[in-house]
Amino acid sequence: MNTIDWTPAIECERPEPLERSERSERSERGFTLLELVFVTGVMIVIAAMAVPQAFATIERSRALAAAHHLAGRLALARTQAVGRATTIALRFEVVNGTVVYAVFADRNRNGVRTKDINDGIDRQIDPAIGLSDLFPRVAIVNGTTDPPSSGVQLSGGSNLLSFTPAGTATPGSVYIRGTDRSQYVIRVLGATGRTRLQRYDEKRREWVAIF
């Protein structure tokens, strides 16, 4: 009679692939100090290159935002003048070396005048504010000249930019400069009271329209 052998067969253990073994050993031991120092150095170099560019972009955006803000305020003054059927004016003054502006309304139908403001006739409807209060390091100045000149250049040398009930305005320009040397200008058209925003192209040395 044949005897059945119930002893289980011993399966031969297969050798682990060399690639998996090396990867397992590497994951167990982690990164070496040299590898960490190298990666950290690369990250520092990348950050050092990116941060100045990021700051420049922020400053350039801030100056453009300031220009849009002031252009919007001028457009609002024109709307108020037409809607209220009275002259509305922005008066620009230099206070502590900074140009500030306040909004006044005509109350005796002869336009907004400095004398009437001083006499309390033409009343102030908005508090005086400096553009740099809203947009740090942005100034109302014409930086395209050497040396920089006044940032407010209105017809007749006035510091009052007026909008009439008929929609007309005091023609002139208001210049805005950022700390990164970016320069913008708001052109006010006298016949229509409309504004145009332009940017100074340093390479071409000319003003180009912003749409």
C-alpha positions as CSV (number, residue, x, y, z in Angstrom):
1,M,0.0,0.0,0.0
2,N,1.3,3.4,-0.9
3,T,1.7,5.9,1.9
4,I,0.4,9.5,1.2
5,D,2.9,12.2,2.4
6,W,0.8,15.0,4.0
7,T,3.9,17.1,4.7
8,P,3.2,20.6,3.1
9,A,5.6,21.6,0.4
10,I,7.9,24.4,1.4
11,E,7.6,27.2,-1.1
12,C,10.9,28.8,-2.1
13,E,11.1,32.5,-1.1
14,R,11.6,34.7,-4.1
15,P,14.3,37.3,-3.8
16,E,12.9,40.9,-3.6
17,P,13.6,43.0,-6.7
18,L,16.7,45.1,-6.3
19,E,14.9,48.3,-7.2
20,R,12.2,47.9,-4.6
21,S,14.8,47.0,-2.0
22,E,16.8,50.1,-2.6
23,R,13.7,52.3,-2.6
24,S,12.7,50.8,0.7
25,E,16.1,51.4,2.3
26,R,16.1,55.0,1.0
27,S,12.6,55.7,2.5
28,E,13.6,54.3,5.8
29,R,16.8,56.4,6.1
30,G,15.0,59.6,4.9
31,F,16.9,62.6,3.4
32,T,20.5,63.3,4.2
33,L,21.6,66.6,5.7
34,L,23.3,67.5,2.4
35,E,20.1,67.0,0.5
36,L,18.1,69.2,2.9
37,V,20.7,72.0,2.7
38,F,20.6,71.9,-1.1
39,V,16.8,72.0,-1.3
40,T,16.6,74.8,1.3
41,G,19.2,76.8,-0.6
42,V,17.3,76.4,-3.9
43,M,14.1,77.6,-2.2
44,I,15.9,80.7,-0.7
45,V,17.3,81.6,-4.1
46,I,13.9,81.3,-5.8
47,A,12.3,83.4,-3.0
48,A,14.9,86.1,-3.3
49,M,14.2,86.3,-7.0
50,A,10.4,86.4,-6.7
51,V,10.0,88.8,-3.8
52,P,11.3,92.0,-5.4
53,Q,9.3,91.3,-8.5
54,A,6.2,90.8,-6.4
55,F,6.8,94.1,-4.5
56,A,7.3,95.9,-7.8
57,T,4.0,94.6,-9.1
58,I,2.2,95.6,-5.9
59,E,3.6,99.2,-6.1
60,R,2.7,99.5,-9.8
61,S,-0.8,98.2,-9.1
62,R,-1.2,100.7,-6.2
63,A,-0.4,103.7,-8.4
64,L,-2.8,102.6,-11.1
65,A,-5.5,102.0,-8.5
66,A,-4.9,105.5,-7.2
67,A,-5.3,107.0,-10.7
68,H,-8.5,105.1,-11.3
69,H,-9.8,106.2,-7.8
70,L,-9.1,109.9,-8.5
71,A,-10.6,109.7,-12.0
72,G,-13.7,108.1,-10.5
73,R,-13.9,110.9,-8.0
74,L,-13.7,113.5,-10.7
75,A,-16.5,111.7,-12.7
76,L,-18.6,111.6,-9.5
77,A,-18.1,115.4,-9.1
78,R,-19.4,116.0,-12.6
79,T,-22.4,113.8,-12.0
80,Q,-23.1,115.7,-8.8
81,A,-22.9,119.0,-10.6
82,V,-25.3,118.0,-13.3
83,G,-27.7,116.2,-10.8
84,R,-27.8,119.1,-8.3
85,A,-27.7,121.8,-10.9
86,T,-24.9,123.5,-9.1
87,T,-21.1,123.8,-9.5
88,I,-19.0,121.2,-7.7
89,A,-15.2,121.7,-7.4
90,L,-12.2,119.9,-6.0
91,R,-9.7,122.2,-4.4
92,F,-6.1,120.9,-4.3
93,E,-3.8,122.2,-1.6
94,V,-0.3,121.3,-0.3
95,V,-0.5,120.4,3.4
96,N,2.7,119.3,5.1
97,G,4.3,118.6,1.8
98,T,1.5,116.4,0.6
99,V,-1.2,117.4,-1.9
100,V,-4.7,117.0,-0.4
101,Y,-8.1,117.7,-2.0
102,A,-11.5,118.6,-0.7
103,V,-14.9,118.9,-2.4
104,F,-17.0,122.1,-2.3
105,A,-20.4,123.1,-3.6
106,D,-21.4,126.5,-5.0
107,R,-24.1,128.2,-2.9
108,N,-24.5,131.7,-4.5
109,R,-24.5,130.6,-8.2
110,N,-21.3,132.3,-9.2
111,G,-19.1,129.2,-9.2
112,V,-16.9,127.8,-6.5
113,R,-14.4,130.5,-5.6
114,T,-11.6,130.7,-3.1
115,K,-13.0,133.9,-1.5
116,D,-16.4,132.3,-1.1
117,I,-14.8,129.3,0.5
118,N,-12.9,131.5,2.9
119,D,-16.0,133.5,3.7
120,G,-18.0,130.3,4.4
121,I,-20.4,130.8,1.5
122,D,-19.3,127.8,-0.7
123,R,-19.6,124.9,1.7
124,Q,-17.4,121.9,1.9
125,I,-19.3,118.6,1.2
126,D,-16.4,116.1,1.6
127,P,-13.5,116.2,4.0
128,A,-10.0,116.9,2.8
129,I,-8.0,113.8,2.0
130,G,-4.6,113.0,0.6
131,L,-4.2,110.4,-2.1
132,S,-1.4,108.8,-0.1
133,D,-3.8,108.3,2.8
134,L,-5.6,105.8,0.7
135,F,-2.7,104.5,-1.4
136,P,0.6,104.6,0.6
137,R,3.7,106.0,-1.2
138,V,1.6,107.3,-4.1
139,A,1.9,111.1,-4.7
140,I,0.2,113.7,-6.8
141,V,3.3,115.0,-8.7
142,N,4.6,115.2,-12.2
143,G,7.7,113.0,-12.2
144,T,8.3,113.2,-15.9
145,T,10.1,116.5,-15.6
146,D,13.5,117.2,-14.1
147,P,13.1,118.3,-11.3
148,P,9.6,117.0,-10.7
149,S,6.9,119.6,-11.1
150,S,3.4,120.3,-9.7
151,G,1.1,117.4,-10.1
152,V,-1.9,119.7,-10.5
153,Q,-1.9,121.7,-13.7
154,L,-5.2,123.4,-14.4
155,S,-6.2,126.2,-16.7
156,G,-5.2,129.7,-15.5
157,G,-3.0,128.2,-12.7
158,S,-6.0,127.6,-10.5
159,N,-6.1,125.0,-7.8
160,L,-9.9,124.6,-8.2
161,L,-11.1,121.9,-10.6
162,S,-14.7,122.8,-11.2
163,F,-17.6,121.0,-12.9
164,T,-20.7,123.0,-13.9
165,P,-24.3,122.0,-14.2
166,A,-23.9,122.1,-18.0
167,G,-21.3,119.3,-17.7
168,T,-18.3,121.4,-18.6
169,A,-15.2,121.6,-16.4
170,T,-11.9,123.4,-15.7
171,P,-9.5,121.9,-18.3
172,G,-6.2,120.5,-17.1
173,S,-4.2,117.5,-15.9
174,V,-3.6,115.8,-12.6
175,Y,-0.4,113.7,-12.4
176,I,0.1,110.6,-10.2
177,R,3.4,108.9,-9.4
178,G,4.1,105.6,-7.7
179,T,7.2,104.8,-5.7
180,D,8.3,102.5,-8.5
181,R,8.5,105.5,-10.8
182,S,5.3,104.5,-12.6
183,Q,3.5,107.7,-13.8
184,Y,-0.1,108.3,-14.7
185,V,-2.1,111.4,-15.7
186,I,-5.8,112.2,-15.6
187,R,-6.7,114.6,-18.5
188,V,-9.8,116.7,-17.9
189,L,-11.6,118.0,-21.0
190,G,-13.1,121.4,-20.5
191,A,-15.9,121.2,-23.1
192,T,-17.3,117.9,-21.9
193,G,-16.0,117.5,-18.4
194,R,-14.9,114.0,-19.3
195,T,-11.6,112.4,-18.2
196,R,-8.9,110.4,-19.9
197,L,-6.4,108.2,-18.1
198,Q,-2.9,107.8,-19.6
199,R,0.3,106.1,-18.6
200,Y,3.8,107.4,-19.2
201,D,5.9,105.0,-21.3
202,E,9.5,105.6,-20.2
203,K,11.1,103.7,-23.1
204,R,9.1,105.7,-25.7
205,R,9.0,108.8,-23.6
206,E,5.4,109.5,-24.4
207,W,1.9,109.2,-22.9
208,V,-0.2,106.2,-23.9
209,A,-3.9,105.7,-23.3
210,I,-5.3,103.2,-20.8
211,F,-8.4,101.5,-21.9
